[in-house]
Amino acid sequence: MGDRVDAAFKTTGSKLLLPVSEFFGFPLDQVNFLACQVFALAAAFWFRLYLGPRHASPLLRHAVAILFGVAFVIFCFGWYSVHIVILVMLSYTVIITSDISNVHRYSLVLSMGYLTVCQISRVFIYNYGILSTDFSGPLMIVTQKITTLAFQLHDGNPHAQRPALVEYLSYNLNFLSVLVGPCSNYQDYVDFIEGRHIHRRLRQQAEGAGNGHLNGSDQRPMTPPSLQGAVCSKLLLCGGCMLFFLTVTRSLPIMHNVDPHFISHAPFLTRLVYAFFSIQAARPKFYFAWTLADAINNAAGYGFKGMDANGKPSWDLICNLNIWGIETATSFKTFIDNWNIQTGVWLKSVCYDRAPHHPMAMTFVLSALWHGVYPGYYFTFITAIPITAAARAVRRCVRHHFLCSRGVKLLYDIMTWAATQLAICYTVMPFLLLAVEPTVVYYRYAAGSAGTWSSAGIYVSCLDLICCSLCLLFLPYGEIFLLLELRVSLTLNQFYV
């Protein structure tokens, strides 16, 4: 227990805020992260008001964005931040020297390979099984940006071209997104730096609506539409998420799901209810981080999507989540589509749309590799394959029978929402537990107590059976998903006896 407490305050970055960490009882890596993001928010306002396109050259804006970004990663991760710079420079060499037909392959192999090596090393740097805010996070974001640009170059995107070094460094290391993202389009970012972002988005929206194009040069800087409302609402949401985290999340720790006394004395329904609420309570910390990152970009004047249906400016171009869509999801796919949205866009672009066979399975495997080497990630993403396939099959083959009236449709939505939440409890828990041991304990006691057949066993086994049966009945390659699901189950069952 002492080792775990010590590890909670361990960081490879600056220890300047260690007294703050000890006073409030928060891990130092999280305190450093929060301090940098708060500073980034203030810097973003300054960047827009005093270093905007009308007041500073693009070169100066690029340089300041790089300087702040590098300072943040050094403050948070110390000398381990050199890995981020190394990957960016190696990838730039590949993009500049490789031919267009292979640049995407080389960039993907390089960035994913380097990321995986660093993911393995972090297991030895930090205590195994303890989630930390470490240097692999920015590496994950940089990997997305590197491959996004490389694939756009390969595809012949008219707006994508081999970048200048300063632009490339700014795109990958800018202080707006270096710590937590999100990944954005390279040309959108360059347009933002050069003052064309708002005008181009409005012009694209006008052309898409068939209203011609805006008057004026595409090169001129343009004053952004009002962003105070978007920034304030997102910061207010961040405050609510932080309050929820302090009052609820910390009282519902995920590890309590595998506490020996709890699993041996609590009845199955109590354990299931606790699993549901503890997973629900774990989400606001992600909501907080992604929403704050979005607000930081908006405060700098980046992230304008266009005018919405009511004629009001929308600042959700690089929004990373839809909380309402997550909490009311009636299928596993809907949940995924609204969670970590920009990562979903990246996975679709580099894998799902290009995979010659079984794109869903390959995309989940790539997502697991990108997240890291903890076994819990692989339990989650491999199990998600048949569950997502089953949800698609149900929607395609069953849903239309429930559209005869509003009341029947509401009943269907309630049933599928409940089923989705059960599937999330079953699938996402290993993602939060990380290590093999607690994951096996959770599944073991979700499948019954010490090998006895119980209502819990019926729940898990029926969920397996339903997913596999629906895959076999409705999917052309259902046998593959069946084998994947059975392999996971057999692997777990080896630990039961």
LODOLUM-286734 format. One line per field, with one value per residue (C-alpha): residue in three letters; x, y, z; residue number from 1. Coordinates in nm, 4 decimals. Each point is the difference from the previous one (the first is absolute). Example, Ala and Ser with C-alpha at 12.3 -4.5 7.8 and 13.67 -1.06 7.14 Angstrom:
<sites>
nugu <- [ALA,SER]
u <- [1.2300,0.1370]
v <- [-0.4500,0.3440]
w <- [0.7800,-0.0660]
rogu <- [1,2]
</sites>
This chain:
<sites>
nugu <- [MET,GLY,ASP,ARG,VAL,ASP,ALA,ALA,PHE,LYS,THR,THR,GLY,SER,LYS,LEU,LEU,LEU,PRO,VAL,SER,GLU,PHE,PHE,GLY,PHE,PRO,LEU,ASP,GLN,VAL,ASN,PHE,LEU,ALA,CYS,GLN,VAL,PHE,ALA,LEU,ALA,ALA,ALA,PHE,TRP,PHE,ARG,LEU,TYR,LEU,GLY,PRO,ARG,HIS,ALA,SER,PRO,LEU,LEU,ARG,HIS,ALA,VAL,ALA,ILE,LEU,PHE,GLY,VAL,ALA,PHE,VAL,ILE,PHE,CYS,PHE,GLY,TRP,TYR,SER,VAL,HIS,ILE,VAL,ILE,LEU,VAL,MET,LEU,SER,TYR,THR,VAL,ILE,ILE,THR,SER,ASP,ILE,SER,ASN,VAL,HIS,ARG,TYR,SER,LEU,VAL,LEU,SER,MET,GLY,TYR,LEU,THR,VAL,CYS,GLN,ILE,SER,ARG,VAL,PHE,ILE,TYR,ASN,TYR,GLY,ILE,LEU,SER,THR,ASP,PHE,SER,GLY,PRO,LEU,MET,ILE,VAL,THR,GLN,LYS,ILE,THR,THR,LEU,ALA,PHE,GLN,LEU,HIS,ASP,GLY,ASN,PRO,HIS,ALA,GLN,ARG,PRO,ALA,LEU,VAL,GLU,TYR,LEU,SER,TYR,ASN,LEU,ASN,PHE,LEU,SER,VAL,LEU,VAL,GLY,PRO,CYS,SER,ASN,TYR,GLN,ASP,TYR,VAL,ASP,PHE,ILE,GLU,GLY,ARG,HIS,ILE,HIS,ARG,ARG,LEU,ARG,GLN,GLN,ALA,GLU,GLY,ALA,GLY,ASN,GLY,HIS,LEU,ASN,GLY,SER,ASP,GLN,ARG,PRO,MET,THR,PRO,PRO,SER,LEU,GLN,GLY,ALA,VAL,CYS,SER,LYS,LEU,LEU,LEU,CYS,GLY,GLY,CYS,MET,LEU,PHE,PHE,LEU,THR,VAL,THR,ARG,SER,LEU,PRO,ILE,MET,HIS,ASN,VAL,ASP,PRO,HIS,PHE,ILE,SER,HIS,ALA,PRO,PHE,LEU,THR,ARG,LEU,VAL,TYR,ALA,PHE,PHE,SER,ILE,GLN,ALA,ALA,ARG,PRO,LYS,PHE,TYR,PHE,ALA,TRP,THR,LEU,ALA,ASP,ALA,ILE,ASN,ASN,ALA,ALA,GLY,TYR,GLY,PHE,LYS,GLY,MET,ASP,ALA,ASN,GLY,LYS,PRO,SER,TRP,ASP,LEU,ILE,CYS,ASN,LEU,ASN,ILE,TRP,GLY,ILE,GLU,THR,ALA,THR,SER,PHE,LYS,THR,PHE,ILE,ASP,ASN,TRP,ASN,ILE,GLN,THR,GLY,VAL,TRP,LEU,LYS,SER,VAL,CYS,TYR,ASP,ARG,ALA,PRO,HIS,HIS,PRO,MET,ALA,MET,THR,PHE,VAL,LEU,SER,ALA,LEU,TRP,HIS,GLY,VAL,TYR,PRO,GLY,TYR,TYR,PHE,THR,PHE,ILE,THR,ALA,ILE,PRO,ILE,THR,ALA,ALA,ALA,ARG,ALA,VAL,ARG,ARG,CYS,VAL,ARG,HIS,HIS,PHE,LEU,CYS,SER,ARG,GLY,VAL,LYS,LEU,LEU,TYR,ASP,ILE,MET,THR,TRP,ALA,ALA,THR,GLN,LEU,ALA,ILE,CYS,TYR,THR,VAL,MET,PRO,PHE,LEU,LEU,LEU,ALA,VAL,GLU,PRO,THR,VAL,VAL,TYR,TYR,ARG,TYR,ALA,ALA,GLY,SER,ALA,GLY,THR,TRP,SER,SER,ALA,GLY,ILE,TYR,VAL,SER,CYS,LEU,ASP,LEU,ILE,CYS,CYS,SER,LEU,CYS,LEU,LEU,PHE,LEU,PRO,TYR,GLY,GLU,ILE,PHE,LEU,LEU,LEU,GLU,LEU,ARG,VAL,SER,LEU,THR,LEU,ASN,GLN,PHE,TYR,VAL]
u <- [0.0000,0.2882,0.1512,-0.3290,-0.0283,0.3600,-0.0603,-0.3011,0.2291,0.2745,0.0771,0.2861,-0.0757,0.0357,-0.0465,-0.0636,-0.3658,0.0667,-0.1225,-0.3273,-0.0269,0.0561,-0.2336,-0.2974,0.0839,0.0151,0.2700,0.2777,-0.0202,-0.3657,0.0762,0.2707,-0.2373,-0.2776,0.2381,0.1244,-0.3536,-0.1101,0.3049,-0.0765,-0.3525,0.1360,0.2661,-0.2659,-0.1921,0.3251,0.0950,-0.3284,-0.0186,0.3633,0.1595,-0.2846,0.0486,-0.0510,0.2746,0.2666,0.1478,-0.0734,0.3655,-0.0220,-0.3294,0.1518,0.3099,-0.1976,-0.2315,0.3043,0.1800,-0.2962,-0.0717,0.3576,0.0044,-0.3173,0.1289,0.3320,-0.1815,-0.2298,0.2375,0.3569,0.2612,-0.2471,-0.1479,0.2979,-0.1828,-0.2755,0.2491,0.1905,-0.3154,-0.1042,0.3416,0.0264,-0.3467,0.0834,0.3014,-0.2240,-0.2608,0.2614,0.2081,-0.2550,-0.1889,-0.3701,-0.1035,0.1638,0.0141,-0.3134,0.1352,0.3389,-0.1571,-0.2470,0.2631,0.2455,-0.2451,-0.1846,0.3266,0.1609,-0.3199,-0.0184,0.3615,-0.0704,-0.3242,0.1972,0.2637,-0.2614,-0.1095,0.3467,0.0209,-0.3326,-0.1476,-0.1745,-0.3770,-0.0074,-0.1354,0.2175,0.0179,0.3321,0.1885,-0.1813,-0.3109,0.1547,0.1676,-0.3440,-0.1245,0.3146,-0.0415,-0.3489,0.1212,0.2987,-0.2054,-0.2920,0.2234,0.1879,-0.3207,-0.1298,0.3230,-0.0349,-0.3636,0.0892,-0.2076,0.0127,0.0426,0.2802,0.3605,0.3401,0.0286,0.2771,0.1832,-0.1348,-0.3570,0.0438,0.1462,-0.2784,-0.2695,0.1327,0.1333,-0.2252,-0.1083,-0.3699,-0.0002,0.3390,-0.1112,-0.3420,-0.0872,-0.2217,0.1456,-0.1081,0.0440,0.3397,-0.1406,-0.2612,0.2776,0.2153,-0.3036,-0.0563,0.3582,-0.0093,-0.3424,-0.2008,-0.1773,-0.3313,-0.0303,0.0728,-0.2500,-0.2719,0.0820,-0.0099,-0.3335,-0.1412,0.1191,-0.1404,-0.3375,0.0078,0.0163,0.3115,0.3049,0.0823,0.1327,0.3554,0.3373,0.0582,0.3263,-0.1283,-0.0219,-0.3524,-0.1299,-0.1503,-0.3693,-0.0821,0.1643,-0.0621,-0.3186,0.1665,0.3038,-0.2032,-0.2431,0.2859,0.1810,-0.3229,-0.0300,0.3600,-0.0869,-0.2950,0.2145,0.2665,-0.2606,-0.1452,0.3470,0.0751,-0.3338,-0.1051,0.2807,0.2425,-0.2654,-0.0563,0.3484,0.0204,0.2308,-0.2761,-0.1594,0.2782,0.0374,0.0124,-0.2389,-0.2487,-0.0107,-0.0241,-0.2780,-0.2045,-0.2788,0.0196,-0.2551,0.1898,0.3232,-0.1697,-0.1537,0.3326,0.1771,-0.2567,0.0321,0.3784,0.0408,-0.2425,0.1977,0.3306,-0.1095,-0.0001,0.3794,0.0144,-0.2803,0.2005,0.3287,-0.1500,-0.2391,0.2746,0.2225,-0.2837,-0.0535,0.3721,-0.0039,-0.3171,0.1480,0.2875,-0.2496,0.0352,-0.2794,-0.2608,-0.2266,-0.2435,-0.3433,-0.2577,-0.3642,-0.0961,0.2586,0.2269,0.3735,0.0965,0.3405,-0.0098,0.2326,0.2443,-0.2383,0.0980,-0.3215,-0.3776,-0.1017,-0.3714,0.0686,0.2216,-0.2384,-0.3082,0.1684,-0.2297,0.2764,0.3670,0.0805,-0.1870,0.1986,0.3283,-0.0998,-0.0550,0.3059,0.3445,-0.1412,0.3217,0.1720,-0.2948,0.0453,0.3692,-0.0654,-0.2583,0.2360,0.3131,-0.1525,-0.3740,-0.0406,0.3127,-0.0067,-0.0441,-0.1658,-0.1809,0.0404,-0.1783,0.2240,0.3170,-0.1080,-0.0584,0.3393,0.1717,-0.1827,0.1278,0.3572,-0.0269,-0.1272,0.2910,0.1208,-0.2113,-0.1961,-0.3193,-0.0056,0.0081,-0.2699,-0.2194,0.0573,-0.0024,-0.3192,-0.1478,0.0179,-0.2832,-0.1993,0.0096,-0.0833,-0.2922,-0.1302,0.0120,-0.1803,-0.2772,-0.0489,-0.0105,-0.2236,-0.2164,-0.0350,-0.2475,-0.2542,-0.0154,-0.0651,-0.3762,-0.0722,0.1773,-0.0716,0.1377,0.3047,0.0574,-0.0200,0.2582,0.2302,-0.0241,0.0739,0.2963,0.1327,-0.0052,0.1630,0.2679,0.0787,0.0355,0.2274,0.2110,0.0304,0.1169,0.2334,0.1451,0.0949,0.3327,0.0901,-0.0166,0.1541,0.2945,0.1792,-0.0744,-0.0493,-0.2867,-0.1619,-0.0041,-0.1338,-0.2796,-0.1023,0.0384,-0.2444,-0.2246,-0.0266,-0.0798,0.1695,0.2919,-0.1436,-0.3606,-0.2797,-0.1900,-0.2147,0.3258,0.1147,-0.3278,0.0492,0.3514,-0.0527,-0.3242,0.1713,0.2705,-0.2595,-0.2207,0.2935,0.1369,-0.3399,-0.0899,0.3366,-0.0556,-0.3587,0.0376,0.3628,0.1740,0.3223,-0.1581,0.2162,0.3040,-0.1641,-0.1244,0.3528,0.1319,-0.2634,0.0464,0.3765,-0.0423,-0.2401,0.2285,0.2973,-0.1914,-0.1314,0.3557,0.0328,-0.3225,0.1132]
v <- [0.0000,0.2326,-0.0565,0.0911,0.3224,0.0942,-0.0758,0.2274,0.2965,-0.1144,0.2023,0.0381,0.3714,0.3029,-0.0390,0.3709,-0.0660,-0.2941,0.1965,0.0677,-0.3675,-0.1101,0.2620,-0.0945,-0.3692,-0.0074,-0.1809,0.2388,-0.0927,0.1056,0.3241,0.0850,-0.0812,0.2164,0.2900,-0.0086,-0.0134,0.2949,0.1942,-0.1074,0.1403,0.3406,-0.0152,-0.0852,0.3205,0.1978,-0.1802,0.1043,0.3569,0.1151,-0.2447,-0.0384,-0.0108,0.3785,0.0692,-0.2649,-0.1908,-0.3718,-0.0777,0.1729,-0.1737,-0.3374,0.0704,0.1024,-0.3010,-0.2318,0.1712,-0.0309,-0.3574,-0.1169,0.1774,-0.1828,-0.3479,0.0663,0.1235,-0.3045,-0.2770,0.1203,-0.1551,-0.2631,0.2777,-0.0534,-0.3055,0.2258,0.2225,-0.3010,-0.1532,0.3298,0.0520,-0.3592,0.0191,0.3312,-0.1643,-0.2786,0.2420,0.2131,-0.2841,-0.2751,-0.0291,0.0756,-0.3579,-0.1324,0.2969,-0.1129,-0.3507,0.1175,0.2646,-0.2445,-0.2665,0.2535,0.1839,-0.3086,-0.1883,0.2810,0.0501,-0.3709,-0.0085,0.2995,-0.1575,-0.3070,0.2118,0.1959,-0.3245,-0.0176,0.3713,0.0070,-0.2686,-0.2647,0.0344,0.3649,0.2465,0.3100,0.3230,-0.0719,0.0755,-0.2704,0.2200,0.2725,-0.2750,-0.1450,0.3385,0.0589,-0.3442,0.0969,0.3283,-0.1559,-0.2719,0.2291,0.2284,-0.2905,-0.1680,0.3299,0.0411,-0.3523,0.0552,0.3123,0.2323,0.3352,0.1860,-0.2288,0.0663,-0.0802,0.2459,0.2352,-0.1012,0.2823,-0.0729,-0.3698,0.0600,0.2446,-0.2419,-0.2795,0.1890,0.3062,0.0749,-0.0181,-0.3757,-0.1452,-0.1484,-0.1470,0.0802,-0.0122,-0.0935,0.2384,0.0430,0.1419,0.2518,0.1194,0.0693,0.1872,0.2025,0.0904,0.1170,0.2032,0.1515,-0.1817,-0.2502,0.1823,0.1240,-0.3409,-0.1804,0.2516,-0.0268,-0.3813,0.0130,0.2441,-0.2141,-0.3118,0.1702,0.1050,0.3695,0.0742,0.1284,0.2864,0.3197,0.0962,-0.1610,-0.3339,0.1368,0.2870,-0.0394,0.0056,0.0894,-0.3171,-0.0118,0.0241,-0.2788,0.1148,-0.2045,-0.3202,0.0418,0.0938,-0.2893,-0.2474,0.1390,-0.0219,-0.3635,-0.0551,0.1440,-0.2361,-0.2983,0.0975,0.0351,-0.3389,-0.1530,0.1404,-0.0988,-0.3185,-0.1576,-0.0161,-0.1737,-0.2687,-0.1345,-0.2463,-0.2327,-0.0623,-0.2240,-0.2529,0.0525,-0.3502,0.0856,0.1675,-0.2808,-0.2704,0.1565,0.2210,-0.1668,0.0034,0.2783,0.2243,-0.0638,0.0665,0.3259,0.1119,-0.0856,0.2061,0.3075,-0.0214,-0.0087,0.2905,0.1913,-0.0657,0.1904,0.3620,0.0109,-0.0689,0.2513,0.2566,-0.0529,-0.0022,0.2891,0.2144,-0.0751,0.1010,0.3230,0.0810,-0.0338,0.2090,0.2703,0.0328,0.0349,-0.3561,-0.2510,0.2004,-0.2427,0.2413,0.1381,-0.2374,-0.0375,0.2963,0.2274,-0.0075,-0.0750,-0.3585,-0.0605,-0.3804,-0.0736,-0.1925,-0.0928,-0.3369,-0.1197,0.0251,-0.0557,-0.0282,-0.2529,-0.2021,-0.0096,-0.0792,-0.2436,-0.2831,-0.2061,-0.0652,0.1615,0.3183,0.0130,-0.0343,0.2569,0.2655,-0.0869,0.1365,0.1172,0.1220,-0.3309,-0.1735,0.2241,-0.0909,-0.3750,0.0175,0.1922,-0.2121,-0.3447,-0.0564,0.1583,-0.1738,-0.3489,-0.2609,-0.2507,0.0175,0.3774,0.0100,-0.2656,0.1595,0.3423,-0.1274,-0.1727,0.3205,0.1929,-0.2444,0.0326,0.3778,0.0101,-0.2025,-0.3394,-0.0531,-0.3256,0.1729,0.1982,-0.3209,-0.1649,0.3033,0.0495,-0.3663,-0.0604,0.3132,-0.1601,-0.2537,0.2362,0.2755,-0.2501,-0.1311,0.3532,0.0706,-0.3232,0.0776,0.3492,-0.1208,-0.3007,0.0877,0.3762,0.0534,-0.2193,0.2588,0.3087,-0.0445,0.2579,0.2470,-0.2017,-0.3230,0.1861,0.1440,-0.3497,-0.1206,0.2911,-0.0718,-0.3693,0.0648,0.2701,-0.2460,-0.2698,0.2460,0.0941,-0.3684,-0.0537,0.2987,-0.1391,-0.3277,0.1422,0.3259,-0.1164,-0.1582,0.3286,0.1693,-0.2865,-0.0228,-0.3056,-0.3690,-0.0916,0.2375,-0.0596,-0.3752,0.0494,0.2226,-0.2430,-0.2967,0.1349,0.1439,-0.3559,-0.1460,-0.0632,-0.2443,-0.1911,-0.0259,0.0778,0.3097,0.2818,0.1806,-0.2895,0.0050,0.3723,-0.0321,-0.3306,0.1178,0.3182,-0.2108,-0.2336,0.2803,0.1832,-0.3115,-0.1238,0.3331,0.0094,-0.3453,0.0710,0.3405,0.0567,-0.1447,-0.0512,-0.0754,-0.3057,0.2211,0.2132,-0.3158,-0.1396,0.3277,0.0082,-0.3675,0.0509,0.2765,-0.2150,-0.3035,0.2118,0.1236,-0.3459,-0.1263,0.2186,-0.1248,-0.3531]
w <- [0.0000,0.0801,-0.3446,-0.1643,0.1988,-0.0825,-0.3686,0.0019,0.0654,-0.2373,-0.3108,-0.2439,-0.0357,0.2221,0.3749,0.0476,0.0844,0.2334,0.3078,-0.1832,-0.0899,0.3577,0.1431,-0.2187,-0.0247,-0.3795,-0.2001,-0.1003,-0.3681,-0.0033,0.1859,-0.2553,-0.2857,0.1422,0.0671,-0.3596,-0.1393,0.2135,-0.1157,-0.3586,0.0341,0.1067,-0.2715,-0.2598,0.0739,-0.0189,-0.3214,-0.1645,0.1320,-0.0197,-0.2429,-0.2476,-0.3784,-0.0191,0.2536,-0.0657,-0.2891,-0.0445,0.0762,0.3388,0.0814,-0.0918,0.2108,0.3100,-0.0315,-0.0187,0.2890,0.2352,-0.1088,0.0595,0.3373,0.1033,-0.0868,0.1743,0.3118,0.0041,-0.1097,0.0482,-0.2234,-0.1214,-0.2156,-0.2306,-0.1349,-0.1325,-0.1815,-0.1364,-0.1463,-0.1587,-0.1598,-0.1243,-0.1503,-0.1680,-0.1624,-0.1290,-0.1351,-0.1785,-0.1467,-0.0752,-0.3248,0.0157,-0.0763,0.3182,0.2377,0.1860,0.0610,0.1232,0.2240,0.1526,0.0684,0.1438,0.2235,0.1258,0.0496,0.1994,0.1987,0.0860,0.1191,0.2223,0.1240,0.1055,0.1741,0.1986,0.1665,0.1551,0.0797,0.1824,0.2230,-0.2054,0.0028,0.1125,-0.2545,-0.0183,-0.1971,-0.1705,-0.3201,-0.1981,-0.0120,-0.2206,-0.2046,-0.0733,-0.1219,-0.2068,-0.1588,-0.1142,-0.1481,-0.1764,-0.1662,-0.0811,-0.2045,-0.1585,-0.1157,-0.1386,-0.1965,-0.1354,-0.0963,-0.1957,0.2152,-0.1842,0.3297,0.1248,-0.0973,0.1407,0.2887,0.0940,0.3181,0.2152,-0.1100,0.0703,0.3452,0.0808,-0.1188,0.2214,0.3018,0.0341,0.3561,-0.0887,-0.0503,0.0911,0.3338,-0.0664,-0.3611,-0.1826,-0.3353,-0.2735,-0.3724,-0.0965,-0.2465,0.2504,0.2490,-0.2532,-0.1077,0.3650,0.0447,-0.3219,0.0679,-0.2685,0.2244,0.0491,-0.3567,-0.1513,0.2242,-0.0874,-0.3691,0.0113,0.1795,-0.2552,-0.2904,0.1623,0.0365,-0.3642,0.0821,-0.2007,0.1815,0.2267,-0.1401,0.0683,-0.0157,0.1628,0.1369,0.2134,0.3783,0.1336,0.3451,0.1482,0.0856,0.3672,0.1958,0.3570,0.0294,-0.1210,0.2249,0.3080,-0.0430,-0.0368,0.3025,0.1982,-0.1052,0.1112,0.3409,0.0314,-0.0972,0.2521,0.2735,-0.0907,0.0086,0.3436,0.1538,-0.1794,-0.2024,0.2907,0.2116,-0.2667,-0.0778,-0.2878,0.1937,0.2528,-0.2646,0.0628,0.3739,0.1577,0.2834,-0.2356,-0.2556,0.2649,0.2085,-0.2331,-0.2028,-0.3768,-0.0521,0.2417,-0.1878,-0.3329,0.1208,0.1431,-0.3270,-0.1902,0.2205,0.0357,-0.3779,-0.0343,0.2626,-0.1803,-0.3109,0.1283,0.0261,-0.3738,-0.0582,0.1946,-0.1851,-0.3505,0.0592,0.1517,-0.2998,-0.2324,0.1952,-0.0224,-0.3780,-0.0235,0.2234,-0.2475,-0.2863,-0.1324,-0.0468,-0.1925,-0.1867,-0.1640,0.0685,0.1455,-0.1062,0.2186,-0.1559,0.3052,-0.0190,0.0818,0.1584,-0.0058,-0.2933,0.2191,0.2817,0.1426,0.1606,0.0067,0.3608,-0.0728,-0.2746,0.2356,0.2936,-0.2124,-0.2419,-0.1054,-0.1605,0.0566,-0.3358,0.0961,0.3228,-0.1912,-0.2632,0.2681,0.2115,-0.0924,-0.3323,-0.1607,0.0721,-0.1656,-0.3046,-0.0082,0.0288,-0.2754,-0.2266,0.0420,0.0544,-0.0313,-0.3448,-0.1324,0.1512,-0.2764,0.2343,0.3337,0.0467,0.3356,0.1558,-0.1381,0.1246,0.3531,-0.0024,-0.1176,0.2723,0.2615,-0.1295,0.0002,0.3598,0.1357,0.1152,0.3098,-0.0415,0.1104,-0.3241,-0.2035,0.2098,-0.0664,-0.3702,-0.1008,0.1974,-0.1590,-0.3461,0.0450,0.2208,-0.2635,-0.2726,0.2036,0.0613,-0.3728,-0.0748,0.2485,-0.1364,-0.3597,0.0513,0.3023,0.0363,-0.2846,0.1813,0.2808,-0.2110,-0.0229,0.2705,0.2226,0.3139,-0.1457,-0.1303,0.3488,0.1478,-0.2528,0.0843,0.3730,-0.0517,-0.2287,0.2348,0.2907,-0.2150,-0.1094,0.3600,0.0943,-0.2973,0.1058,0.3549,-0.1491,-0.2649,0.1328,0.3501,-0.1111,-0.1708,0.3415,0.1984,-0.2439,0.1374,-0.0516,0.3640,0.0898,-0.3412,0.0556,0.3542,-0.1317,-0.2743,0.2304,0.2552,-0.2682,-0.1269,0.3379,0.3321,-0.0073,-0.2906,0.1223,-0.2429,0.1108,-0.1310,-0.0756,-0.2114,-0.1859,-0.0729,-0.1408,-0.1786,-0.1563,-0.1153,-0.1652,-0.1509,-0.1328,-0.1601,-0.1652,-0.1148,-0.1578,-0.1745,-0.1447,-0.1034,-0.1590,-0.0979,-0.3074,0.1941,0.3336,0.0569,0.0435,0.2672,0.1697,0.0197,0.1394,0.2719,0.0875,0.0150,0.2567,0.2010,-0.0095,0.1024,0.3026,0.0857,0.0291,0.3084,0.1587,0.0716]
rogu <- [1,2,3,4,5,6,7,8,9,10,11,12,13,14,15,16,17,18,19,20,21,22,23,24,25,26,27,28,29,30,31,32,33,34,35,36,37,38,39,40,41,42,43,44,45,46,47,48,49,50,51,52,53,54,55,56,57,58,59,60,61,62,63,64,65,66,67,68,69,70,71,72,73,74,75,76,77,78,79,80,81,82,83,84,85,86,87,88,89,90,91,92,93,94,95,96,97,98,99,100,101,102,103,104,105,106,107,108,109,110,111,112,113,114,115,116,117,118,119,120,121,122,123,124,125,126,127,128,129,130,131,132,133,134,135,136,137,138,139,140,141,142,143,144,145,146,147,148,149,150,151,152,153,154,155,156,157,158,159,160,161,162,163,164,165,166,167,168,169,170,171,172,173,174,175,176,177,178,179,180,181,182,183,184,185,186,187,188,189,190,191,192,193,194,195,196,197,198,199,200,201,202,203,204,205,206,207,208,209,210,211,212,213,214,215,216,217,218,219,220,221,222,223,224,225,226,227,228,229,230,231,232,233,234,235,236,237,238,239,240,241,242,243,244,245,246,247,248,249,250,251,252,253,254,255,256,257,258,259,260,261,262,263,264,265,266,267,268,269,270,271,272,273,274,275,276,277,278,279,280,281,282,283,284,285,286,287,288,289,290,291,292,293,294,295,296,297,298,299,300,301,302,303,304,305,306,307,308,309,310,311,312,313,314,315,316,317,318,319,320,321,322,323,324,325,326,327,328,329,330,331,332,333,334,335,336,337,338,339,340,341,342,343,344,345,346,347,348,349,350,351,352,353,354,355,356,357,358,359,360,361,362,363,364,365,366,367,368,369,370,371,372,373,374,375,376,377,378,379,380,381,382,383,384,385,386,387,388,389,390,391,392,393,394,395,396,397,398,399,400,401,402,403,404,405,406,407,408,409,410,411,412,413,414,415,416,417,418,419,420,421,422,423,424,425,426,427,428,429,430,431,432,433,434,435,436,437,438,439,440,441,442,443,444,445,446,447,448,449,450,451,452,453,454,455,456,457,458,459,460,461,462,463,464,465,466,467,468,469,470,471,472,473,474,475,476,477,478,479,480,481,482,483,484,485,486,487,488,489,490,491,492,493,494,495,496,497]
</sites>
